[in-house]
Amino acid sequence: MQSSFQKQNSKIELNALEEVNKIRNLLLNDGFIVDEPTKKQYNFEINISKGKDSAKFLVYFGKKGIKNVLQGNPNSDLYKKIDSLINSKLNFEVEDIKEPESYIGSDESGKGDFFGPLVVAAFAFDNKIKKDLSDLNIKDSKELSDNEIRRISFNIKKRFPDRFSVIEIQPKRYNELYESFKNLNSILIWAHTKAIEELQNKFEYTELVIDKFCAEDLIRTELNKKLNNFNLILTEKAERFYGVAVASIIARERLLKWFEKKSNELKIDLPLGASNKVNDVASHIKNKFGNDVLSELIKLHFKNFRTI
């Protein structure tokens, strides 16, 4: 039987693992290459790279709780960008925002993953349902464990089956669209617009909240083709808004479902992200099943494809 001291240590260690995974997901979503967390004697750590530069993020655990440490060259562009991204996350968590009374929020998942689809979800939010969401621990999906995402998404869809829409672009279709558009942002704009359009036809909410991923005029141009009346709130870290956070959870759960399904079919654990481990798994699939099977699972424009 564990002593109270051992239980406390286990809880702190679990909190440290959750923290390092939150930061890892945040970095992956921003296009960094990040390894799976490695456990050391007193900390968890992840290796981060972009181009030729690299850094390391560590979360220490002990009697006094957890402590975050970013290691690398403080003068490098990579270090500064990672530091800014992590600090922005902390600042946004405490920032007070004014949400519209009703709006449609949208978010995506999978754009930083070599394997798997691109998923965009939208959610129709209003203050009347806020109370019904309050017990679900709604927050940015990057701050939740996979099991939490599955549980919360299940309850959201059960309670509000008509308030969400999902656009899941399978790798084969994604590659066709990329070949046509030659640009990821164009695919994202198309998918966000389609998901929002489905809900606005039902609810007629005019306020839209989207996480900023490109220039506003590009998104407005596409929205104007489909929607007659809207007010766009385009902001960084839009998961601060309840509706966008809900959308992010639904999108992430759909992505996780794809990874689980394909991993079971292939009897190979398909990893998220775009790290060296991903390259190893992709090479294994190529050797075992051939290029045709591999091409149905990956995004061909990633540099990982050229590497393998």
C-alpha positions as CSV (number, residue, x, y, z in Angstrom):
1,M,0.0,0.0,0.0
2,Q,1.3,3.5,-0.9
3,S,2.0,5.9,1.9
4,S,0.6,9.4,1.8
5,F,4.1,10.7,0.9
6,Q,4.3,8.2,-2.1
7,K,0.8,9.2,-3.3
8,Q,1.7,12.9,-3.1
9,N,4.9,12.2,-5.1
10,S,2.9,10.2,-7.7
11,K,0.4,13.1,-8.1
12,I,3.2,15.7,-8.6
13,E,4.9,13.4,-11.1
14,L,1.6,13.0,-13.0
15,N,1.1,16.8,-13.0
16,A,4.6,17.2,-14.4
17,L,3.8,14.7,-17.2
18,E,0.6,16.6,-18.0
19,E,2.4,19.9,-18.1
20,V,5.1,18.7,-20.5
21,N,2.5,17.2,-22.7
22,K,0.6,20.5,-22.8
23,I,3.7,22.3,-23.9
24,R,4.5,19.6,-26.4
25,N,1.0,19.8,-28.0
26,L,1.3,23.6,-28.0
27,L,4.6,23.4,-29.9
28,L,3.5,20.7,-32.3
29,N,0.5,22.9,-33.2
30,D,2.8,25.7,-34.0
31,G,4.9,23.6,-36.4
32,F,7.8,22.6,-34.2
33,I,9.3,19.1,-34.3
34,V,9.0,17.7,-30.8
35,D,10.0,14.2,-29.5
36,E,7.9,12.2,-27.1
37,P,8.5,13.1,-23.5
38,T,11.4,11.2,-21.8
39,K,11.3,10.5,-18.1
40,K,14.5,11.1,-16.1
41,Q,15.1,10.7,-12.4
42,Y,13.7,14.1,-11.4
43,N,12.1,15.4,-14.5
44,F,10.3,14.9,-17.9
45,E,11.9,16.4,-20.9
46,I,11.2,17.0,-24.6
47,N,13.6,17.8,-27.5
48,I,12.4,20.6,-29.8
49,S,13.7,21.5,-33.2
50,K,13.0,23.6,-36.2
51,G,15.4,23.6,-39.1
52,K,18.9,23.2,-37.8
53,D,18.2,24.8,-34.4
54,S,17.2,22.8,-31.3
55,A,16.3,23.3,-27.7
56,K,15.0,21.3,-24.7
57,F,12.1,21.8,-22.4
58,L,12.2,20.2,-18.9
59,V,9.5,19.9,-16.2
60,Y,11.1,19.0,-12.8
61,F,9.0,17.3,-10.1
62,G,9.8,17.2,-6.4
63,K,8.6,18.0,-2.9
64,K,7.9,21.7,-3.8
65,G,5.8,20.8,-6.9
66,I,6.8,21.2,-10.5
67,K,9.2,23.6,-12.2
68,N,9.6,24.4,-15.9
69,V,13.0,25.0,-17.5
70,L,13.8,25.9,-21.2
71,Q,17.3,25.0,-22.2
72,G,19.1,26.3,-25.2
73,N,20.8,29.4,-26.6
74,P,18.8,32.3,-25.3
75,N,20.0,34.5,-28.2
76,S,18.7,32.1,-30.9
77,D,15.5,32.8,-32.8
78,L,14.2,29.3,-31.9
79,Y,14.7,29.8,-28.2
80,K,13.0,33.3,-28.3
81,K,10.0,31.9,-30.2
82,I,9.5,29.0,-27.9
83,D,9.9,31.2,-24.8
84,S,7.4,33.7,-26.3
85,L,4.9,31.0,-27.2
86,I,5.0,29.4,-23.7
87,N,4.8,32.8,-22.0
88,S,1.9,33.7,-24.2
89,K,0.1,30.6,-23.2
90,L,0.5,31.5,-19.5
91,N,-0.7,35.1,-20.1
92,F,-3.7,34.0,-22.1
93,E,-4.8,31.7,-19.3
94,V,-5.4,34.6,-17.0
95,E,-6.5,37.2,-19.5
96,D,-10.1,38.3,-19.0
97,I,-12.1,38.3,-22.3
98,K,-15.5,39.5,-23.4
99,E,-17.4,36.8,-25.2
100,P,-20.3,37.5,-27.5
101,E,-23.6,36.2,-26.1
102,S,-23.9,33.8,-29.0
103,Y,-21.4,32.9,-31.7
104,I,-19.9,30.0,-33.8
105,G,-16.4,29.1,-32.8
106,S,-14.1,26.9,-34.9
107,D,-10.7,25.3,-34.5
108,E,-8.6,22.6,-36.2
109,S,-6.4,19.6,-35.3
110,G,-3.9,17.6,-37.3
111,K,-2.1,20.3,-39.3
112,G,1.2,19.6,-37.5
113,D,0.9,15.8,-37.8
114,F,2.6,13.9,-40.7
115,F,0.1,11.0,-40.3
116,G,-3.6,11.4,-40.3
117,P,-6.3,13.8,-41.5
118,L,-6.8,17.5,-41.0
119,V,-9.9,18.0,-38.9
120,V,-11.8,21.2,-38.5
121,A,-14.7,21.5,-36.0
122,A,-17.2,24.3,-35.3
123,F,-19.5,24.7,-32.3
124,A,-22.6,27.0,-31.9
125,F,-22.2,28.6,-28.4
126,D,-24.5,30.9,-26.5
127,N,-24.8,31.9,-22.8
128,K,-27.9,29.7,-22.3
129,I,-25.8,26.5,-22.5
130,K,-22.8,27.8,-20.6
131,K,-24.1,26.3,-17.4
132,D,-24.6,22.9,-19.0
133,L,-20.9,23.0,-20.1
134,S,-19.5,24.2,-16.7
135,D,-19.0,20.7,-15.2
136,L,-17.0,19.4,-18.2
137,N,-13.6,21.1,-17.6
138,I,-13.8,22.9,-21.0
139,K,-10.4,24.3,-22.0
140,D,-8.0,24.3,-24.9
141,S,-7.5,20.7,-26.1
142,K,-3.7,21.1,-25.9
143,E,-4.1,21.4,-22.2
144,L,-6.0,18.1,-21.8
145,S,-4.9,14.5,-21.8
146,D,-6.2,12.2,-24.5
147,N,-8.5,10.4,-22.1
148,E,-9.9,13.7,-20.9
149,I,-10.5,14.8,-24.5
150,R,-12.4,11.6,-25.2
151,R,-14.6,11.9,-22.1
152,I,-15.4,15.6,-22.6
153,S,-16.1,15.2,-26.3
154,F,-18.4,12.3,-25.6
155,N,-20.4,14.4,-23.2
156,I,-20.5,17.5,-25.4
157,K,-21.9,15.5,-28.4
158,K,-24.4,13.7,-26.2
159,R,-25.7,16.9,-24.7
160,F,-25.6,19.1,-27.8
161,P,-25.9,16.8,-30.9
162,D,-27.0,19.6,-33.2
163,R,-24.5,22.2,-32.1
164,F,-21.4,21.0,-33.7
165,S,-20.1,20.2,-37.2
166,V,-16.9,18.4,-38.2
167,I,-15.0,18.5,-41.5
168,E,-12.5,15.6,-41.6
169,I,-10.1,15.7,-44.6
170,Q,-8.6,12.3,-45.0
171,P,-4.9,12.2,-46.1
172,K,-5.7,11.2,-49.7
173,R,-8.2,14.1,-50.1
174,Y,-5.9,16.4,-48.2
175,N,-3.0,15.7,-50.6
176,E,-5.3,16.3,-53.6
177,L,-6.4,19.7,-52.1
178,Y,-2.8,20.6,-51.4
179,E,-1.8,19.8,-54.9
180,S,-4.7,22.1,-56.1
181,F,-4.3,24.9,-53.6
182,K,-0.5,24.6,-53.1
183,N,-1.1,26.1,-49.6
184,L,-2.2,24.8,-46.2
185,N,-3.9,28.0,-45.3
186,S,-6.2,27.8,-48.3
187,I,-7.3,24.3,-47.2
188,L,-7.9,25.6,-43.6
189,I,-9.9,28.6,-44.9
190,W,-12.1,26.3,-47.0
191,A,-12.6,23.8,-44.1
192,H,-13.4,26.4,-41.5
193,T,-15.8,28.1,-43.8
194,K,-17.6,24.9,-44.6
195,A,-17.9,23.9,-40.9
196,I,-19.2,27.3,-39.9
197,E,-21.7,27.4,-42.8
198,E,-23.3,24.2,-41.7
199,L,-24.0,25.6,-38.3
200,Q,-25.0,29.1,-39.4
201,N,-27.7,27.6,-41.6
202,K,-29.2,26.1,-38.4
203,F,-28.6,28.8,-35.8
204,E,-28.2,32.1,-37.8
205,Y,-25.6,33.4,-35.3
206,T,-23.8,36.3,-36.9
207,E,-20.7,36.4,-34.6
208,L,-17.8,34.1,-35.6
209,V,-14.7,33.4,-33.6
210,I,-11.7,31.8,-35.3
211,D,-8.2,31.2,-34.2
212,K,-5.9,33.3,-36.3
213,F,-3.8,31.2,-38.7
214,C,-3.4,33.6,-41.7
215,A,-4.3,37.1,-42.9
216,E,-7.8,38.3,-42.1
217,D,-8.7,39.4,-45.6
218,L,-8.1,35.9,-47.0
219,I,-10.6,34.4,-44.5
220,R,-13.1,37.2,-45.0
221,T,-13.0,36.7,-48.8
222,E,-14.0,33.0,-48.5
223,L,-16.6,33.6,-45.8
224,N,-18.2,36.3,-48.0
225,K,-18.7,33.7,-50.7
226,K,-20.8,31.5,-48.4
227,L,-22.3,33.7,-45.7
228,N,-24.5,36.8,-46.0
229,N,-24.2,38.3,-42.6
230,F,-21.4,37.9,-40.1
231,N,-19.0,39.7,-37.8
232,L,-15.6,38.0,-37.6
233,I,-13.4,37.9,-34.5
234,L,-10.1,36.6,-35.6
235,T,-7.6,36.3,-32.7
236,E,-4.6,34.4,-31.6
237,K,-5.2,31.7,-29.0
238,A,-8.9,31.8,-29.7
239,E,-9.3,28.8,-27.4
240,R,-9.8,31.3,-24.7
241,F,-13.4,31.5,-25.9
242,Y,-15.7,28.8,-24.7
243,G,-17.0,27.9,-28.1
244,V,-13.6,27.6,-29.7
245,A,-12.3,25.5,-26.9
246,V,-15.2,23.1,-27.3
247,A,-14.5,23.0,-31.1
248,S,-10.9,22.2,-30.4
249,I,-11.8,19.3,-28.2
250,I,-14.2,17.8,-30.7
251,A,-11.6,18.2,-33.5
252,R,-8.9,16.6,-31.4
253,E,-11.1,13.7,-30.4
254,R,-11.9,12.9,-34.1
255,L,-8.2,13.0,-34.9
256,L,-7.4,10.6,-32.0
257,K,-10.2,8.3,-33.2
258,W,-8.5,8.1,-36.6
259,F,-5.1,7.3,-35.1
260,E,-6.6,4.6,-32.9
261,K,-8.5,3.0,-35.8
262,K,-5.6,3.0,-38.2
263,S,-3.1,1.8,-35.6
264,N,-5.4,-1.2,-34.8
265,E,-5.8,-2.0,-38.5
266,L,-2.1,-1.9,-39.2
267,K,-1.1,-3.3,-35.8
268,I,1.4,-0.5,-35.7
269,D,1.3,2.4,-33.2
270,L,1.0,5.5,-35.4
271,P,2.6,8.5,-33.6
272,L,1.4,12.1,-33.7
273,G,3.7,14.9,-34.7
274,A,6.5,15.0,-37.2
275,S,9.6,13.8,-35.2
276,N,12.3,11.3,-36.1
277,K,10.1,8.6,-34.5
278,V,7.4,9.4,-37.1
279,N,9.9,8.9,-39.9
280,D,11.0,5.6,-38.5
281,V,7.3,4.4,-38.4
282,A,6.6,5.7,-41.9
283,S,9.7,3.9,-43.2
284,H,8.6,0.7,-41.6
285,I,5.1,1.0,-43.1
286,K,6.6,1.7,-46.5
287,N,8.8,-1.4,-46.3
288,K,6.1,-3.7,-45.0
289,F,3.0,-2.5,-47.0
290,G,4.4,-0.4,-49.9
291,N,4.0,3.2,-51.0
292,D,0.3,2.9,-51.9
293,V,-0.6,2.1,-48.3
294,L,1.7,4.8,-46.9
295,S,0.3,7.5,-49.2
296,E,-3.2,6.9,-47.8
297,L,-1.9,7.7,-44.3
298,I,0.4,10.7,-44.6
299,K,0.5,14.4,-45.8
300,L,2.9,14.3,-48.8
301,H,4.1,17.9,-48.6
302,F,5.7,17.4,-45.2
303,K,9.5,17.3,-45.3
304,N,9.2,13.9,-43.5
305,F,8.2,12.4,-46.8
306,R,11.3,13.6,-48.5
307,T,13.4,12.3,-45.6
308,I,12.1,8.7,-45.9
